[in-house]
Amino acid sequence: MAKPLDSTREEAARRWTRFMLLGDFESAWRESELIESTGYQDPHKFWTGDPWAGKRVMLRCLHGLGDTIQFIRYAPLLKQTCHTLTVQCHPELVSLLRQVPAVDQAVTWGEGEDGWDLQLEVTELPRAFRTTVSTIPSAVPYIFVSEQQRRWAANLLGDRRHFRAGLVWQASTFNPKRSIPPAHLLPLLSTARCDFCILQKGARTVLPAHDLQQHANDVAGTAALMTQLDLMITVDTMTAHLAGSLGIPVWILLPREADWRWMMDRPDSPWYPSATLFRQQTEDDWEPVIHQVAEKLRALTA
């Protein structure tokens, strides 16, 4: 007796996640094709498999900010053969993505709807290019900050006295297990010879650190502030992808069951050459992770 289609899709989705965690992307793409063969219609998917060579392409970014930043790395590959590339994204990202050389136009919702021949969603690009771990476009930076923005950030922070490290401890509500209670960071902040800068959006806690995020109006502003740091320390959220895309050294603190994009057991990431991963060994226990980060930071700044 044939399995119900819903059951087939669920099993394929679980296998997809497992293959991505293992770095077996080729097998994951086959699971994607199996899911599609069941007639499943994903409202966030647009690409029908048609070639984009010579076409006016609309690249829609309907997922999270981090997803857009991670996968906009494929824009130069698209632009090699397409005629024009328009990116439609969250308003907070428009000014940032206008600084991606391969992007002809960056707009937000309701804009740029005229004049495209083919559309894709940004998270479809790894599969569209049949990406493997060895073929991930990993050259950084692939997002840039203008000289004017760099000067603004440099003037805001002033003269550098010590090693500078940025801090982000709160992820979105999508997965609360990615977040760290700010009080857990106090042992880290006692590290000598380091100036800590808060880049946490909407921070409502008092930590002995310089709050920078209040000065950034959008993600491009945050990127400019990051260029003045020696290191970004963050949980799995948009700032991890932003630092990685800028080529800034970034330490990413991950929960026990990390997202598929960080794979399994690796201390590094093929997506971001400048990233180092620190993983929970026990669910909800951040103390050993913070201790490990503090020890490494202490050695780095000694």
C-alpha positions as CSV (number, residue, x, y, z in Angstrom):
1,M,0.0,0.0,0.0
2,A,1.4,3.4,-1.0
3,K,2.2,5.9,1.7
4,P,0.1,9.0,2.0
5,L,1.7,12.0,0.2
6,D,1.9,14.0,3.5
7,S,3.9,11.2,5.1
8,T,6.2,10.9,2.0
9,R,6.9,14.7,2.2
10,E,7.5,14.7,5.9
11,E,10.0,11.8,5.6
12,A,11.7,13.5,2.7
13,A,12.0,16.8,4.6
14,R,13.6,15.0,7.6
15,R,16.1,13.3,5.2
16,W,16.8,16.7,3.6
17,T,17.7,18.2,6.9
18,R,19.9,15.2,7.9
19,F,21.7,15.3,4.5
20,M,22.4,19.0,4.8
21,L,23.7,18.6,8.4
22,L,26.1,15.9,7.0
23,G,27.2,18.1,4.2
24,D,25.7,15.7,1.6
25,F,24.0,18.4,-0.5
26,E,23.6,16.3,-3.6
27,S,21.3,13.9,-1.7
28,A,19.4,16.8,-0.2
29,W,18.6,18.2,-3.7
30,R,17.2,14.7,-4.6
31,E,14.9,14.9,-1.6
32,S,13.8,18.4,-2.8
33,E,12.8,16.9,-6.1
34,L,10.9,14.1,-4.3
35,I,9.0,16.6,-2.3
36,E,8.1,18.5,-5.5
37,S,7.0,15.3,-7.2
38,T,4.2,14.9,-4.6
39,G,2.6,18.0,-5.9
40,Y,3.5,20.1,-2.9
41,Q,3.3,23.9,-3.6
42,D,5.6,25.9,-1.5
43,P,4.3,29.6,-1.5
44,H,7.9,30.8,-1.1
45,K,9.2,29.0,-4.2
46,F,9.1,30.6,-7.6
47,W,11.6,28.9,-9.9
48,T,10.3,26.4,-12.4
49,G,13.6,25.2,-13.6
50,D,13.7,27.5,-16.6
51,P,17.1,28.9,-17.6
52,W,17.8,32.6,-16.7
53,A,20.4,33.3,-19.4
54,G,19.6,36.6,-21.1
55,K,16.5,37.1,-18.9
56,R,15.5,40.0,-16.6
57,V,15.6,38.2,-13.3
58,M,13.6,39.1,-10.2
59,L,15.2,37.7,-7.0
60,R,12.7,37.7,-4.2
61,C,13.8,37.5,-0.5
62,L,10.8,36.3,1.4
63,H,12.6,34.5,4.3
64,G,14.6,36.0,7.1
65,L,17.2,38.7,6.9
66,G,20.0,36.2,7.6
67,D,18.8,34.0,4.7
68,T,19.0,36.9,2.3
69,I,22.5,37.9,3.4
70,Q,23.7,34.3,3.3
71,F,22.4,33.5,-0.2
72,I,22.9,36.9,-2.0
73,R,26.4,35.5,-2.5
74,Y,25.0,33.9,-5.6
75,A,24.2,37.2,-7.3
76,P,27.5,37.4,-9.2
77,L,26.8,33.9,-10.6
78,L,23.3,34.9,-11.7
79,K,24.6,38.1,-13.3
80,Q,27.2,36.2,-15.4
81,T,24.4,35.1,-17.7
82,C,21.2,37.0,-16.9
83,H,20.4,40.4,-18.5
84,T,19.5,42.3,-15.4
85,L,19.1,41.4,-11.7
86,T,16.6,43.0,-9.5
87,V,16.4,42.0,-5.8
88,Q,13.2,42.5,-3.8
89,C,13.9,42.4,-0.1
90,H,12.9,43.6,3.4
91,P,13.1,47.4,3.7
92,E,15.9,47.1,6.3
93,L,18.2,45.5,3.6
94,V,17.6,47.7,0.6
95,S,20.5,50.1,1.2
96,L,22.8,47.2,2.0
97,L,22.0,45.2,-1.1
98,R,22.5,48.2,-3.3
99,Q,26.1,47.8,-2.5
100,V,26.4,44.3,-4.0
101,P,28.1,44.9,-7.3
102,A,26.1,42.3,-9.2
103,V,22.7,43.7,-8.2
104,D,21.3,46.1,-10.7
105,Q,18.4,47.3,-8.5
106,A,17.4,46.6,-4.9
107,V,13.8,47.4,-4.0
108,T,11.3,46.4,-1.4
109,W,7.8,45.0,-1.3
110,G,5.5,46.4,-4.0
111,E,8.3,47.9,-6.0
112,G,10.0,46.7,-9.2
113,E,7.1,44.5,-10.3
114,D,7.3,45.6,-13.9
115,G,9.9,44.3,-16.3
116,W,11.0,40.9,-15.3
117,D,11.0,37.6,-17.2
118,L,11.9,35.1,-14.6
119,Q,11.7,35.0,-10.8
120,L,13.5,33.0,-8.1
121,E,13.4,33.1,-4.3
122,V,16.8,33.7,-2.8
123,T,16.9,30.4,-0.8
124,E,16.4,28.5,-4.1
125,L,19.8,29.5,-5.4
126,P,21.9,26.8,-3.7
127,R,19.8,24.1,-5.3
128,A,19.5,26.0,-8.6
129,F,23.3,25.9,-8.9
130,R,23.4,22.3,-7.6
131,T,25.8,23.5,-4.8
132,T,28.0,21.0,-3.0
133,V,30.2,21.8,0.0
134,S,33.2,22.2,-2.3
135,T,31.4,24.6,-4.7
136,I,29.9,27.0,-2.1
137,P,30.7,30.6,-3.3
138,S,32.8,31.4,-0.2
139,A,34.9,34.3,-1.3
140,V,34.5,37.2,1.1
141,P,33.6,40.0,1.3
142,Y,30.7,39.8,-1.0
143,I,28.8,42.6,0.7
144,F,30.6,46.0,1.0
145,V,30.4,49.1,3.0
146,S,30.9,52.5,1.4
147,E,33.9,54.7,2.4
148,Q,31.4,57.3,3.6
149,Q,29.8,54.8,5.9
150,R,33.2,53.6,7.2
151,R,34.1,57.2,8.1
152,W,30.8,57.7,9.9
153,A,31.4,54.6,12.0
154,A,35.1,55.4,12.6
155,N,34.1,58.9,13.9
156,L,31.4,57.5,16.1
157,L,33.7,55.0,17.8
158,G,36.7,57.4,18.0
159,D,40.3,56.3,18.6
160,R,40.9,52.6,19.2
161,R,42.3,51.9,22.7
162,H,42.0,48.1,22.9
163,F,40.8,45.1,21.0
164,R,37.1,45.7,20.0
165,A,34.5,42.9,20.1
166,G,30.9,43.2,19.2
167,L,28.1,41.4,21.1
168,V,24.7,40.0,20.1
169,W,23.0,37.5,22.4
170,Q,19.3,37.6,21.3
171,A,18.0,35.8,18.2
172,S,14.5,36.1,16.8
173,T,11.5,34.4,18.4
174,F,11.7,31.8,15.6
175,N,13.9,29.7,17.8
176,P,14.3,30.9,21.4
177,K,17.0,28.2,22.1
178,R,19.4,30.2,20.0
179,S,19.4,33.1,22.5
180,I,21.6,33.5,25.5
181,P,20.4,35.3,28.7
182,P,22.5,38.5,28.9
183,A,23.6,37.8,32.5
184,H,25.5,34.7,31.2
185,L,27.8,37.1,29.3
186,L,29.2,38.7,32.4
187,P,32.2,36.3,32.8
188,L,33.0,37.1,29.2
189,L,32.9,40.8,29.7
190,S,35.5,40.5,32.5
191,T,38.1,39.7,29.8
192,A,41.0,42.1,30.1
193,R,42.1,44.5,27.3
194,C,38.9,44.3,25.3
195,D,36.3,47.0,24.6
196,F,32.9,45.4,24.1
197,C,30.3,47.0,21.8
198,I,26.7,46.0,21.9
199,L,25.1,45.5,18.5
200,Q,22.0,43.8,19.9
201,K,18.9,45.4,18.3
202,G,16.5,46.8,21.0
203,A,18.8,45.8,23.9
204,R,17.1,46.4,27.2
205,T,19.9,45.3,29.6
206,V,22.7,47.1,31.3
207,L,26.0,45.5,30.5
208,P,29.5,47.2,30.8
209,A,29.7,47.7,27.1
210,H,29.3,50.5,24.6
211,D,25.8,50.4,23.0
212,L,26.3,51.0,19.3
213,Q,23.1,49.6,17.8
214,Q,21.1,52.7,18.8
215,H,23.1,54.6,16.1
216,A,22.2,52.2,13.2
217,N,19.1,53.0,11.3
218,D,19.3,49.9,9.1
219,V,21.4,46.8,8.4
220,A,23.8,48.9,6.3
221,G,24.5,51.0,9.4
222,T,25.1,47.9,11.4
223,A,27.5,46.7,8.7
224,A,29.4,50.0,8.9
225,L,29.8,49.7,12.7
226,M,31.1,46.1,12.2
227,T,33.9,47.4,10.1
228,Q,35.4,49.1,13.1
229,L,35.5,45.8,15.1
230,D,38.2,43.3,15.4
231,L,35.7,40.5,16.2
232,M,32.0,39.8,16.3
233,I,30.6,37.5,18.9
234,T,27.0,36.5,18.2
235,V,24.4,33.8,18.5
236,D,22.8,32.3,15.4
237,T,21.0,35.3,14.0
238,M,21.3,37.9,11.2
239,T,24.5,39.5,12.6
240,A,26.3,36.2,12.2
241,H,25.6,36.2,8.5
242,L,26.4,39.9,8.1
243,A,29.8,39.6,9.8
244,G,30.6,36.5,7.7
245,S,29.5,38.2,4.5
246,L,31.8,41.2,5.3
247,G,34.7,38.9,6.0
248,I,34.9,40.1,9.6
249,P,36.1,37.5,12.1
250,V,33.0,36.1,13.8
251,W,32.5,33.7,16.6
252,I,29.0,32.1,16.4
253,L,27.6,30.5,19.6
254,L,25.2,27.6,18.6
255,P,22.6,25.6,20.6
256,R,22.9,21.8,20.9
257,E,20.6,21.3,17.9
258,A,22.0,23.8,15.5
259,D,20.5,24.8,12.2
260,W,21.3,22.7,9.1
261,R,23.6,25.4,7.6
262,W,26.1,25.0,10.4
263,M,26.3,21.2,9.8
264,M,27.5,18.9,12.6
265,D,30.5,19.0,14.9
266,R,32.5,21.4,12.7
267,P,34.3,24.3,14.4
268,D,34.3,26.2,11.0
269,S,31.8,26.9,8.2
270,P,32.3,26.5,4.5
271,W,29.8,29.3,4.0
272,Y,31.9,31.8,6.0
273,P,35.7,31.5,6.0
274,S,36.0,34.1,8.8
275,A,33.7,32.2,11.2
276,T,34.5,30.0,14.2
277,L,31.7,27.9,15.7
278,F,31.2,27.3,19.4
279,R,28.6,24.6,20.1
280,Q,26.6,23.6,23.2
281,Q,27.3,20.1,24.3
282,T,24.3,19.9,26.6
283,E,20.9,21.5,25.7
284,D,20.3,24.9,27.3
285,D,23.7,24.9,29.0
286,W,25.6,28.0,27.8
287,E,28.1,28.2,30.7
288,P,30.7,25.9,29.1
289,V,30.3,27.8,25.8
290,I,30.9,31.2,27.4
291,H,33.9,29.8,29.3
292,Q,35.4,28.5,26.1
293,V,34.8,31.8,24.3
294,A,36.3,33.8,27.2
295,E,39.4,31.6,27.3
296,K,40.0,32.0,23.6
297,L,39.3,35.7,23.7
298,R,41.7,36.1,26.7
299,A,44.4,34.3,24.7
300,L,43.7,36.4,21.6
301,T,44.0,39.7,23.5
302,A,46.8,38.9,25.9
